Amino acid sequence: MNGEHAFFIDHARCIGCHSCVQACEECDTHRGQSMIDLETIQRPDSVQTAPQVCMHCEDPVCAQVCPADAIKMTPDGVVQSALAPRCVGCSNCVLACPFGVPKYQVELDQMMKCDMCYDRTSVGKRPMCATVCPSQALAFTSRAEIERTRRGHAVNEWRFGGETVRTQVYVMVPAGVPAVRVDLLRRDGLQAAPRGAAPPVDDVAVLLGEA
């Protein structure tokens, strides 16, 4: 993979066209399966769509919890789908991933996930989804170029409570936000639960920019 280029997600640009989902199905390594989830967030006065791909963690917990050592990372940091001969279908990786990405494909008896179109990116081509995205909400380019042409800046650090996860994939966030924090907020007024305290049963997970 070209060391000067990285994968970027700019959620503000997503128009919900599903082009990425359709293009992902055409990737040779996916056997006709789309490895992108297009999430829909219903708001009182609008609808936001958000593409979710594998974030390719620098220290992937999916590989750590695999009892069969079936999940491998390439030398340039791309986390692959489970090796079919080794995958035992335990779904440990599905449960452990903080981003909810791995999916166990029952018909294939294998965990499959976004591999950043490694057959393409390893030879300098863009992933299929980034090739077809009309608004470039998904982009494969340099960090200097993405920050020159977009609002905000790119970050690859996520904070889940007291745990920090760094990823190969970047997301665009407002200026001054160094990381994305995933916290528990109360539904009744959306007040943050005290850190270290047991969350109440009516908490929901949301994304917060951490200043």
N, CA and C of each residue as an Amber inpcrd file, in Angstrom:
protein
   633
   0.8470000  -1.1910000   0.0000000   0.0000000   0.0000000   0.0000000
   0.8790000   1.2360000   0.0000000   0.4740000   2.2680000  -0.7170000
   1.2300000   3.5070000  -0.8070000   1.3180000   4.1610000   0.5610000
   2.5590000   4.3090000   1.0760000   2.7410000   4.8530000   2.4040000
   2.3110000   6.2970000   2.5440000   2.1590000   7.0190000   1.4330000
   1.7650000   8.4200000   1.4890000   0.2530000   8.5820000   1.5750000
  -0.4770000   7.5290000   1.3230000  -1.9260000   7.6150000   1.2850000
  -2.5520000   6.8540000   2.4540000  -3.7160000   7.3230000   2.8640000
  -4.4760000   6.6760000   3.9300000  -5.9550000   6.7710000   3.5930000
  -6.7630000   6.0650000   4.3690000  -8.2160000   6.0390000   4.1720000
  -8.8530000   7.0410000   5.1270000  -9.7490000   7.8830000   4.5930000
 -10.3990000   8.9250000   5.3840000 -11.9230000   8.8190000   5.2460000
 -12.6180000   9.0590000   6.3650000 -14.0810000   9.1220000   6.3670000
 -14.4950000  10.5260000   6.7740000 -15.2810000  11.1690000   5.9240000
 -15.8090000  12.5080000   6.2190000 -17.3250000  12.3840000   6.2900000
 -17.8370000  12.1090000   7.5010000 -19.2670000  11.8320000   7.6590000
 -20.1430000  12.9940000   7.2110000 -19.6470000  14.2020000   7.3050000
 -20.4510000  15.3600000   6.9190000 -20.7620000  15.3660000   5.4310000
 -20.0010000  14.6190000   4.6500000 -20.1960000  14.6060000   3.2020000
 -21.0840000  13.4640000   2.7160000 -21.3730000  12.4990000   3.5850000
 -22.1490000  11.3380000   3.1520000 -23.5600000  11.7480000   2.7570000
 -24.0010000  11.3170000   1.5650000 -25.3440000  11.6460000   1.0760000
 -26.2560000  10.4220000   1.0500000 -25.7770000   9.2950000   1.5610000
 -26.6250000   8.1070000   1.6620000 -26.9970000   7.4680000   0.3470000
 -26.1390000   7.5780000  -0.6640000 -26.4890000   7.0780000  -1.9980000
 -26.3000000   5.5680000  -2.1480000 -25.5860000   4.9320000  -1.2250000
 -25.3080000   3.4900000  -1.2360000 -24.3420000   3.0620000  -2.3420000
 -23.6960000   4.0060000  -3.0110000 -22.7270000   3.6280000  -4.0440000
 -21.5990000   2.7960000  -3.4560000 -21.1480000   3.1610000  -2.2510000
 -20.0560000   2.4260000  -1.6180000 -20.4500000   0.9870000  -1.3120000
 -21.6830000   0.8060000  -0.8790000 -22.1680000  -0.5340000  -0.5340000
 -22.1920000  -1.4200000  -1.7790000 -22.6920000  -0.8710000  -2.8700000
 -22.7700000  -1.6350000  -4.1150000 -21.3740000  -1.9420000  -4.6610000
 -20.4820000  -0.9500000  -4.6050000 -19.1380000  -1.1540000  -5.1420000
 -18.3710000  -2.1800000  -4.3280000 -18.5970000  -2.1960000  -3.0230000
 -17.8920000  -3.1350000  -2.1520000 -18.2210000  -4.5800000  -2.5250000
 -19.4380000  -4.8190000  -2.9560000 -19.8380000  -6.1710000  -3.3510000
 -19.0300000  -6.6780000  -4.5450000 -18.4920000  -5.7340000  -5.3460000
 -17.7690000  -6.1220000  -6.5580000 -16.2990000  -6.4360000  -6.3040000
 -15.8180000  -6.1880000  -5.0870000 -14.4210000  -6.4760000  -4.7720000
 -14.1890000  -7.9850000  -4.8490000 -13.1350000  -8.3960000  -5.5310000
 -12.8870000  -9.8170000  -5.7710000 -12.7190000 -10.6270000  -4.4920000
 -12.2050000 -10.0000000  -3.4360000 -11.9200000 -10.7570000  -2.2220000
 -13.1440000 -10.9540000  -1.3360000 -14.2800000 -10.3350000  -1.6840000
 -15.4450000 -10.3680000  -0.8050000 -16.5030000 -11.3860000  -1.2130000
 -16.3260000 -12.0290000  -2.3550000 -17.2620000 -13.0670000  -2.8180000
 -18.6940000 -12.5400000  -2.9090000 -18.8460000 -11.2990000  -3.3860000
 -20.1780000 -10.7460000  -3.5660000 -20.8050000 -10.1760000  -2.3130000
 -20.0770000 -10.1680000  -1.1950000 -20.5810000  -9.6340000   0.0700000
 -20.0930000  -8.1920000   0.2360000 -20.9810000  -7.2930000   0.6590000
 -20.5510000  -5.9380000   0.9610000 -20.0240000  -5.8880000   2.3880000
 -18.8690000  -5.2900000   2.5480000 -18.2440000  -5.1800000   3.8520000
 -18.4370000  -3.7950000   4.4670000 -19.3430000  -2.9940000   3.8990000
 -19.6420000  -1.6660000   4.4210000 -21.0600000  -1.6560000   4.9760000
 -21.2210000  -1.0960000   6.1740000 -22.5410000  -0.8390000   6.7370000
 -22.8200000   0.6510000   6.6000000 -23.9510000   0.9940000   6.0340000
 -24.3450000   2.3990000   5.9360000 -25.3800000   2.6590000   7.0230000
 -24.9220000   3.2630000   8.1040000 -25.8010000   3.5110000   9.2360000
 -26.6920000   4.7190000   8.9640000 -27.9400000   4.6640000   9.4480000
 -28.8710000   5.7800000   9.3110000 -29.2400000   6.2950000  10.6960000
 -29.0120000   7.5760000  10.9050000 -29.2900000   8.2060000  12.1960000
 -30.4950000   9.1240000  12.0180000 -31.6150000   8.7650000  12.6380000
 -32.8400000   9.5510000  12.5280000 -32.8150000  10.6840000  13.5490000
 -32.8960000  11.9140000  13.0540000 -32.9570000  13.0870000  13.9140000
 -34.3420000  13.7090000  13.8070000 -34.7080000  14.5530000  14.7790000
 -36.0500000  15.1660000  14.7280000 -36.3200000  15.9390000  13.4350000
 -35.2770000  16.5930000  12.8910000 -35.5040000  17.4290000  11.7160000
 -34.6450000  17.0440000  10.5120000 -33.9080000  15.9300000  10.6220000
 -33.0610000  15.5260000   9.5050000 -32.6420000  14.0680000   9.6730000
 -32.0280000  13.5450000   8.6200000 -31.4980000  12.1840000   8.6450000
 -30.0240000  12.2410000   8.2630000 -29.1780000  11.5950000   9.0490000
 -27.7530000  11.5320000   8.7490000 -27.3720000  10.0860000   8.4420000
 -26.6220000   9.9020000   7.3780000 -26.1070000   8.5680000   7.0570000
 -24.6070000   8.5530000   7.3110000 -24.1040000   7.3980000   7.7150000
 -22.6980000   7.2880000   8.0800000 -22.1440000   5.9390000   7.6350000
 -21.1890000   5.9310000   6.7060000 -20.5760000   4.6640000   6.2970000
 -19.6560000   4.1370000   7.3810000 -19.7160000   2.8420000   7.6380000
 -18.8640000   2.2170000   8.6380000 -18.0420000   1.1250000   7.9770000
 -16.7350000   1.3280000   7.9400000 -15.8140000   0.3220000   7.4200000
 -14.9360000  -0.1490000   8.5710000 -14.1230000  -1.1480000   8.3330000
 -13.1670000  -1.5590000   9.3540000 -12.1760000  -0.4210000   9.5700000
 -11.8880000  -0.1110000  10.8250000 -10.9840000   0.9910000  11.1450000
  -9.5170000   0.5400000  11.1810000  -9.2720000  -0.7530000  11.0780000
  -7.9190000  -1.2960000  11.0280000  -7.0740000  -0.7690000  12.1920000
  -7.4290000  -1.2260000  13.3700000  -6.7640000  -0.7950000  14.6040000
  -5.2750000  -1.1680000  14.5630000  -4.4570000  -0.3090000  15.1630000
  -3.0280000  -0.5830000  15.2090000  -2.7280000  -1.8020000  16.0790000
  -3.5610000  -2.0420000  17.0860000  -3.4300000  -3.2230000  17.9460000
  -4.7960000  -3.9000000  17.9790000  -5.1590000  -4.6330000  16.9160000
  -6.5410000  -5.1140000  16.7550000  -6.9710000  -6.1240000  17.8050000
  -8.0210000  -5.7680000  18.5460000  -8.5100000  -6.6620000  19.5890000
  -9.1580000  -7.9010000  18.9720000  -9.6670000  -7.7890000  17.7520000
 -10.2680000  -8.9550000  17.0920000  -9.2470000 -10.0750000  16.9420000
  -8.0100000  -9.7050000  16.5940000  -6.9540000 -10.7080000  16.4530000
  -6.5210000 -11.2380000  17.8120000  -6.5420000 -10.3710000  18.8200000
  -6.1230000 -10.7830000  20.1610000  -7.0260000 -11.8590000  20.7430000
  -8.3340000 -11.7710000  20.4710000  -9.2780000 -12.7030000  21.0950000
  -9.5480000 -13.9330000  20.2470000  -8.9560000 -14.0050000  19.0590000
  -9.2060000 -15.1590000  18.1820000  -8.4630000 -16.3840000  18.7200000
  -9.1760000 -17.4360000  19.1250000  -8.5160000 -18.6130000  19.7030000
  -7.7790000 -19.4530000  18.6690000  -8.0900000 -19.2390000  17.3850000
  -7.4850000 -20.0540000  16.3300000  -6.3760000 -19.3120000  15.5850000
  -6.0430000 -18.0850000  16.0190000  -5.0240000 -17.2760000  15.3480000
  -5.3460000 -17.1390000  13.8570000  -6.6220000 -16.8770000  13.5770000
  -7.0740000 -16.8220000  12.1810000  -7.0460000 -15.4170000  11.5870000
  -6.9180000 -14.3870000  12.4310000  -6.9780000 -13.0070000  11.9540000
  -5.5770000 -12.4230000  11.9180000  -5.1310000 -12.0520000  10.7320000
  -3.7620000 -11.5800000  10.5460000  -3.7490000 -10.1230000  10.0870000
  -2.6230000  -9.4460000  10.3830000  -2.4090000  -8.0820000   9.9330000
  -1.2450000  -8.0760000   8.9360000  -1.4140000  -7.3380000   7.8410000
  -0.3460000  -7.2280000   6.8540000   0.7720000  -6.3410000   7.4130000
   1.9630000  -6.3900000   6.8360000   3.0680000  -5.5450000   7.3270000
   2.7460000  -4.0570000   7.3210000   1.8240000  -3.6190000   6.4540000
   1.4770000  -2.1950000   6.4130000   0.2080000  -1.8820000   7.1960000
  -0.2340000  -2.8040000   8.0680000  -1.2690000  -2.4750000   9.0380000
  -2.7010000  -2.7610000   8.6620000  -2.9530000  -3.4810000   7.5770000
  -4.3160000  -3.8100000   7.1880000  -4.7260000  -5.1290000   7.8480000
  -5.8250000  -5.0970000   8.6000000  -6.3170000  -6.2880000   9.3020000
  -7.2230000  -7.0630000   8.3500000  -6.9050000  -8.3060000   8.1130000
  -7.6000000  -9.1130000   7.1120000  -8.7920000  -9.8560000   7.7120000
  -9.6510000 -10.3620000   6.8310000 -10.7010000 -11.2830000   7.2510000
 -10.0470000 -12.5420000   7.8290000 -10.8190000 -13.2950000   8.5890000
 -10.2850000 -14.5240000   9.1650000  -9.8850000 -15.4970000   8.0620000
  -8.7940000 -16.1940000   8.2650000  -8.3770000 -17.2270000   7.3200000
  -9.3820000 -18.3700000   7.3760000  -9.9710000 -18.6790000   6.2330000
 -11.0470000 -19.6750000   6.1970000 -10.6530000 -21.0220000   6.7950000
  -9.4660000 -21.5580000   6.5110000  -9.1240000 -22.8690000   7.0780000
  -8.9890000 -22.8540000   8.6000000  -8.7640000 -21.6600000   9.1910000
  -8.5400000 -21.5780000  10.6360000  -9.7650000 -21.1030000  11.4080000
 -10.6290000 -20.3240000  10.7740000 -11.7730000 -19.7400000  11.4770000
 -12.6840000 -20.8380000  12.0180000 -12.9980000 -20.7490000  13.3160000
 -13.8490000 -21.7560000  13.9490000 -15.2540000 -21.2200000  14.2150000
 -15.5390000 -19.9940000  13.7510000 -16.8890000 -19.4490000  13.8780000
 -17.3250000 -19.1440000  15.2920000 -16.3740000 -18.8340000  16.1790000
 -16.7330000 -18.6090000  17.5900000 -17.3480000 -17.2340000  17.8270000
 -17.1230000 -16.2910000  16.9170000 -17.6370000 -14.9110000  17.0020000
 -17.0170000 -14.0960000  18.1300000 -15.8900000 -14.5320000  18.6850000
 -15.1880000 -13.7160000  19.6650000 -14.8460000 -12.3480000  19.0900000
 -14.3940000 -12.3310000  17.8390000 -14.0010000 -11.0830000  17.1910000
 -15.2000000 -10.1580000  17.0120000 -16.3480000 -10.7360000  16.7110000
 -17.5730000  -9.9590000  16.5240000 -17.9330000  -9.2270000  17.8100000
 -17.8130000  -9.9240000  18.9340000 -18.1810000  -9.3460000  20.2200000
 -17.1350000  -8.3600000  20.7370000 -15.8640000  -8.5750000  20.3790000
 -14.7870000  -7.7730000  20.9540000 -14.5560000  -6.4500000  20.2430000
 -14.8780000  -6.3650000  18.9710000 -14.5540000  -5.1620000  18.1950000
 -15.2930000  -3.9420000  18.7430000 -14.5970000  -2.8680000  19.1100000
 -15.2740000  -1.6850000  19.6530000 -16.0960000  -0.9400000  18.6050000
 -15.8410000  -1.2150000  17.3270000 -16.5640000  -0.5390000  16.2530000
 -17.6890000  -1.3940000  15.6690000 -17.8220000  -2.6290000  16.1420000
 -18.8960000  -3.4950000  15.6690000 -18.7730000  -3.9000000  14.2160000
 -17.5390000  -4.0930000  13.7380000 -17.3230000  -4.3200000  12.3100000
 -17.3680000  -5.7830000  11.8800000 -16.6140000  -6.7020000  12.5020000
 -16.5730000  -8.0820000  11.9820000 -17.9550000  -8.7180000  11.9380000
 -18.1940000  -9.4840000  10.8940000 -19.4610000 -10.1920000  10.7380000
 -19.1750000 -11.6620000  10.4380000 -19.8370000 -12.5350000  11.1650000
 -19.6990000 -13.9620000  10.8810000 -20.6790000 -14.3330000   9.7850000
 -20.1540000 -14.8000000   8.6460000 -20.9730000 -15.2000000   7.5150000
 -21.3040000 -16.6870000   7.6450000 -22.5440000 -16.9620000   8.0120000
 -22.9410000 -18.3420000   8.3010000 -22.7610000 -19.2370000   7.0840000
 -23.1630000 -18.7380000   5.9130000 -23.1070000 -19.5670000   4.7150000
 -21.6690000 -19.9140000   4.3150000 -20.7180000 -19.0690000   4.7260000
 -19.3080000 -19.3290000   4.4170000 -18.5590000 -19.9210000   5.6000000
 -19.1870000 -19.9070000   6.7750000 -18.5520000 -20.3580000   8.0180000
 -17.2200000 -19.6420000   8.2150000 -17.2850000 -18.3090000   8.1280000
 -16.0610000 -17.5110000   8.1900000 -16.3920000 -16.0810000   8.6070000
 -15.5010000 -15.4610000   9.3950000 -15.6410000 -14.0360000   9.6790000
 -15.0380000 -13.2660000   8.5170000 -15.8400000 -12.3500000   7.9700000
 -15.3350000 -11.5040000   6.8920000 -15.5390000 -10.0410000   7.2720000
 -14.6540000  -9.1930000   6.8200000 -14.7070000  -7.7750000   7.1330000
 -13.9770000  -6.9890000   6.0580000 -14.1330000  -5.6880000   6.0870000
 -13.4180000  -4.8060000   5.1700000 -11.9120000  -5.0140000   5.2960000
 -11.2520000  -5.2610000   4.1720000  -9.7950000  -5.3820000   4.1680000
  -9.1600000  -4.2400000   3.3730000  -9.9110000  -3.1430000   3.2580000
  -9.4710000  -1.9540000   2.5470000  -9.0950000  -2.2830000   1.0970000
  -9.8340000  -3.2480000   0.5230000  -9.5640000  -3.6820000  -0.8640000
  -8.0650000  -3.8960000  -1.0510000  -7.5150000  -4.7740000  -0.2450000
  -6.0540000  -4.9160000  -0.2210000  -5.4760000  -5.3270000  -1.5690000
  -6.2710000  -6.0330000  -2.3630000  -5.7820000  -6.3980000  -3.6910000
  -5.5610000  -5.1600000  -4.5520000  -6.2470000  -4.0580000  -4.2160000
  -6.0920000  -2.8090000  -4.9530000  -5.1040000  -1.8570000  -4.2620000
  -5.2910000  -1.6150000  -2.9660000  -4.4490000  -0.6350000  -2.2830000
  -2.9970000  -1.0860000  -2.1830000  -2.7570000  -2.3820000  -2.1700000
  -1.3770000  -2.8730000  -2.0890000  -0.5860000  -2.5930000  -3.3560000
  -1.2940000  -2.2630000  -4.4370000  -0.6050000  -1.9220000  -5.6930000
  -0.8610000  -0.4680000  -6.0940000  -1.2890000   0.3530000  -5.1140000
  -1.4020000   1.7770000  -5.3620000  -2.7490000   2.2650000  -5.8620000
  -3.7530000   1.3730000  -5.9460000  -5.0850000   1.7830000  -6.3940000
  -5.9540000   2.1330000  -5.1880000  -7.0080000   2.9090000  -5.4260000
  -7.9260000   3.2610000  -4.3460000  -8.8930000   2.1140000  -4.0760000
  -9.4050000   2.0090000  -2.8360000 -10.4520000   1.0150000  -2.5560000
 -11.6710000   1.2790000  -3.4320000 -12.4480000   0.2580000  -3.6910000
 -13.6100000   0.3870000  -4.5590000 -14.5680000   1.4720000  -4.0660000
 -14.8200000   1.5060000  -2.7560000 -15.7880000   2.4620000  -2.2190000
 -15.3300000   3.9000000  -2.4330000 -14.0410000   4.1650000  -2.2140000
 -13.5160000   5.5090000  -2.3940000 -13.4970000   5.9050000  -3.8730000
 -13.4230000   4.9150000  -4.7540000 -13.4110000   5.1900000  -6.1910000
 -14.7590000   5.7160000  -6.6670000 -15.8540000   5.1990000  -6.0800000
 -17.1880000   5.5400000  -6.5990000 -17.9220000   6.5880000  -5.7700000
 -17.4430000   6.9320000  -4.5740000 -18.1720000   7.8640000  -3.7130000
 -18.2810000   9.2330000  -4.3850000 -19.5030000   9.6900000  -4.7470000
 -19.6430000  10.9420000  -5.5070000 -19.3250000  12.1840000  -4.6880000
 -19.4450000  12.0980000  -3.3730000 -19.1840000  13.2660000  -2.5310000
 -17.8260000  13.1820000  -1.8410000 -17.1090000  12.0730000  -2.0810000
 -15.8160000  11.8240000  -1.4480000 -15.9020000  11.8430000   0.0840000
 -17.0300000  11.3240000   0.5920000 -17.1260000  11.0810000   2.0300000
 -16.1380000   9.9860000   2.4250000 -15.8370000   9.0930000   1.4870000
 -14.7990000   8.0870000   1.6350000 -13.6810000   8.4590000   0.6710000
 -12.4880000   8.6580000   1.1880000 -11.3880000   9.1110000   0.3410000
 -10.1130000   8.3600000   0.6780000  -9.3120000   8.1220000  -0.3290000
  -8.0190000   7.4720000  -0.1720000  -6.9900000   8.4180000  -0.7650000
  -6.3400000   9.1640000   0.1020000  -5.4330000  10.2150000  -0.3490000
  -4.4360000  10.5190000   0.7620000  -3.6890000  11.5940000   0.6140000
  -2.7210000  11.9620000   1.6410000  -3.3890000  12.8200000   2.7140000
  -2.8140000  12.8140000   3.9040000  -3.3780000  13.6370000   4.9740000
  -3.2480000  15.1180000   4.6350000  -2.1470000  15.5050000   4.0150000
  -1.9610000  16.9090000   3.6450000  -3.0440000  17.3600000   2.6710000
  -3.3780000  16.5040000   1.7200000  -4.3890000  16.8670000   0.7310000
  -5.7790000  16.9290000   1.3540000  -6.1220000  15.9770000   2.2220000
  -7.4610000  15.9650000   2.8130000  -7.6540000  17.1870000   3.7010000
  -6.6310000  17.5950000   4.4340000  -6.7800000  18.7380000   5.3190000
  -6.6940000  20.0670000   4.5610000  -6.1150000  20.0360000   3.3820000
  -6.0840000  21.2370000   2.5540000  -7.4440000  21.5160000   1.9240000
  -8.2080000  20.4690000   1.6520000  -9.4600000  20.6230000   0.9070000
 -10.7260000  20.4590000   1.7530000 -10.5730000  20.1360000   3.0570000
 -11.7450000  19.8980000   3.8970000 -11.7400000  20.8160000   5.1140000
 -12.9100000  20.9610000   5.7070000 -12.9930000  21.6360000   6.9950000
 -12.5300000  20.6920000   8.0930000 -12.0050000  21.2620000   9.1740000
 -11.5560000  20.4440000  10.2850000 -10.2390000  19.7590000   9.9770000
 -10.0030000  18.6460000  10.6770000  -8.7660000  17.9060000  10.4550000
  -9.0260000  16.4280000  10.7070000  -8.0430000  15.6100000  10.3670000
  -8.1940000  14.1580000  10.4560000  -7.5760000  13.6270000  11.7370000
  -8.3040000  12.7290000  12.4060000  -7.7780000  12.0780000  13.6070000
  -7.9460000  10.5680000  13.4770000  -7.0870000   9.8400000  14.1640000
  -7.1820000   8.3680000  14.1670000  -7.0750000   7.8260000  15.5830000
  -7.5120000   8.6390000  16.5470000  -7.4780000   8.2120000  17.9430000
  -8.8890000   8.2260000  18.5190000  -9.2770000   7.1090000  19.1270000
 -10.6060000   6.9330000  19.7100000 -10.4340000   6.5930000  21.1820000
 -11.2980000   7.1310000  22.0230000 -11.2270000   6.8670000  23.4500000
 -12.5310000   6.2490000  23.9270000 -12.4310000   4.9870000  24.3360000
 -13.5730000   4.2450000  24.8500000 -13.3990000   4.1640000  26.3650000
 -14.0330000   5.0800000  27.0990000 -13.8130000   5.1360000  28.5330000
 -12.3490000   5.4400000  28.8060000 -11.6640000   4.5340000  29.5070000
 -10.2550000   4.7340000  29.8040000  -9.3140000   4.1150000  28.7940000
  -9.8490000   3.5310000  27.7270000  -9.0110000   2.8510000  26.7370000
  -8.8700000   3.7050000  25.4840000  -7.6440000   3.8150000  24.9780000
  -7.3750000   4.5520000  23.7450000  -7.0890000   3.5710000  22.6200000
  -7.7550000   3.7490000  21.4910000  -7.5690000   2.8970000  20.3210000
  -7.1140000   3.7780000  19.1630000  -5.9790000   3.4220000  18.5680000
  -5.4850000   4.1360000  17.3840000  -5.7370000   3.2670000  16.1580000
  -6.1260000   3.9240000  15.0710000  -6.5400000   3.1950000  13.8710000
  -5.7740000   3.6570000  12.6350000  -5.7710000   2.7910000  11.6190000
  -5.1800000   3.1550000  10.3350000  -6.1110000   4.0730000   9.5440000
  -7.4170000   3.9890000   9.8090000  -8.4070000   4.8170000   9.1250000
  -8.6350000   6.0930000   9.9330000  -8.7310000   7.2110000   9.2320000
  -8.9360000   8.5090000   9.8690000 -10.3760000   8.9790000   9.6730000
 -10.8550000   9.8070000  10.6070000 -12.1490000  10.4660000  10.4480000
 -11.9260000  11.9720000  10.5450000 -12.7500000  12.7260000   9.8180000
 -12.6620000  14.1820000   9.8550000 -13.4780000  14.7050000  11.0290000
 -12.8700000  15.5870000  11.8230000 -13.5260000  16.1740000  12.9930000
 -13.2640000  17.6740000  13.0000000 -14.0230000  18.4320000  13.7910000
 -13.7900000  19.8810000  13.8540000 -12.3940000  20.2190000  14.3650000
 -11.9060000  21.3870000  13.9700000 -10.5980000  21.8550000  14.4330000
 -10.5640000  21.9180000  15.9600000  -9.4560000  21.5360000  16.5290000
  -9.3060000  21.5810000  17.9730000  -9.7200000  20.3180000  18.6900000
 -10.2510000  19.3390000  17.9580000 -10.6550000  18.0580000  18.5630000
  -9.5490000  17.0400000  18.2990000  -8.8230000  16.5990000  19.3360000
  -7.6890000  15.6950000  19.1200000  -8.0670000  14.2280000  18.9970000
  -9.2830000  13.8620000  19.4380000  -9.6890000  12.4550000  19.4260000
 -11.2040000  12.3800000  19.4350000 -11.7060000  11.1930000  19.1310000
 -13.1400000  10.9360000  19.2330000 -13.3680000  10.1110000  20.4860000
 -14.2090000  10.6020000  21.3830000 -14.5090000   9.9050000  22.6200000
 -15.8750000   9.2380000  22.5210000 -15.9260000   7.9740000  22.8550000
 -17.1890000   7.2440000  22.8880000 -17.5740000   7.1250000  24.3560000
 -18.6560000   7.7910000  24.7400000 -19.0560000   7.8430000  26.1320000
 -20.4750000   7.3410000  26.3100000 -20.8420000   7.1500000  27.5560000
 -22.2130000   6.7890000  27.8970000 -22.9410000   8.0410000  28.3640000
 -24.0670000   8.3340000  27.7160000 -24.8610000   9.4990000  28.0850000
 -26.2710000   9.0590000  28.4540000 -26.8630000   9.7600000  29.3890000
 -28.2140000   9.4370000  29.8050000 -29.2190000   9.9180000  28.7580000
 -30.2670000   9.1270000  28.5650000 -31.3330000   9.5450000  27.6680000
 -32.1060000  10.7280000  28.2430000 -32.2240000  10.7860000  29.5540000
 -33.0130000  11.8470000  30.1710000 -32.1630000  13.1100000  30.3530000
 -32.0490000  13.8590000  29.2820000 -31.2880000  15.1000000  29.3380000
 -29.8720000  14.9730000  28.8120000 -29.4440000  13.7370000  28.4450000
 -28.1200000  13.5130000  27.8810000 -27.0090000  14.1060000  28.7290000
 -27.0080000  13.7710000  30.0020000 -25.9240000  14.1620000  30.8890000
 -24.9420000  13.0040000  30.9890000 -23.6730000  13.3140000  30.8720000
 -22.6540000  12.2670000  30.8760000 -22.6280000  11.5350000  32.2060000
 -22.5130000  10.2180000  32.1370000 -22.3640000   9.4240000  33.3500000
 -20.9990000   9.6980000  33.9570000 -20.8750000   9.7310000  35.2920000
 -19.5780000   9.9840000  35.9260000 -18.5550000   8.9440000  35.4980000
 -17.3550000   9.3810000  35.2050000 -16.3050000   8.4530000  34.7980000
 -15.9600000   7.5270000  35.9560000 -15.8710000   6.2430000  35.6530000
 -15.5440000   5.2600000  36.6690000 -16.7590000   4.7170000  37.3890000
 -17.9090000   5.3780000  37.2370000 -19.1240000   4.9140000  37.8950000
 -19.8610000   3.9300000  37.0060000 -20.6120000   3.0360000  37.6120000
 -21.4070000   2.0930000  36.8260000 -22.5070000   2.8550000  36.1060000
 -22.6480000   2.6700000  34.7760000 -23.6590000   3.4150000  34.0340000
 -25.0640000   2.9620000  34.3840000 -26.0210000   3.8960000  34.4250000
 -27.4130000   3.5110000  34.6500000 -27.9340000   2.7090000  33.4600000
 -28.9890000   1.9850000  33.6710000 -29.4740000   1.0640000  32.6470000
 -30.0200000   1.7860000  31.4200000 -30.3580000   3.0720000  31.5510000
 -30.9340000   3.7480000  30.4010000 -29.8900000   4.5610000  29.6420000
 -28.5950000   4.2160000  29.7850000 -27.5620000   4.9230000  29.0540000
 -27.4810000   4.4150000  27.6180000 -27.0130000   5.2890000  26.7420000
 -26.7990000   4.9310000  25.3460000 -25.4100000   5.4040000  24.9600000
 -24.7950000   4.6960000  23.9960000 -23.4540000   5.0770000  23.5420000
 -23.5800000   6.1110000  22.4320000 -22.8140000   7.1710000  22.5270000
 -22.7890000   8.1940000  21.4800000 -21.3560000   8.6290000  21.2830000
 -21.0890000   9.3230000  20.1580000 -19.7760000   9.8240000  19.8620000
 -19.6750000  11.2860000  20.2700000 -18.6040000  11.6120000  20.9530000
 -18.3690000  12.9870000  21.3710000 -16.9850000  13.4230000  20.9250000
 -16.8860000  14.5960000  20.3420000 -15.5860000  15.1560000  20.0640000
 -14.9420000  15.5660000  21.3690000 -13.7060000  15.1650000  21.5910000
 -13.0560000  15.4740000  22.8630000 -12.0840000  16.6200000  22.6630000
 -12.3380000  17.7380000  23.3070000 -11.4670000  18.8990000  23.1760000
 -10.2950000  18.7810000  24.1380000
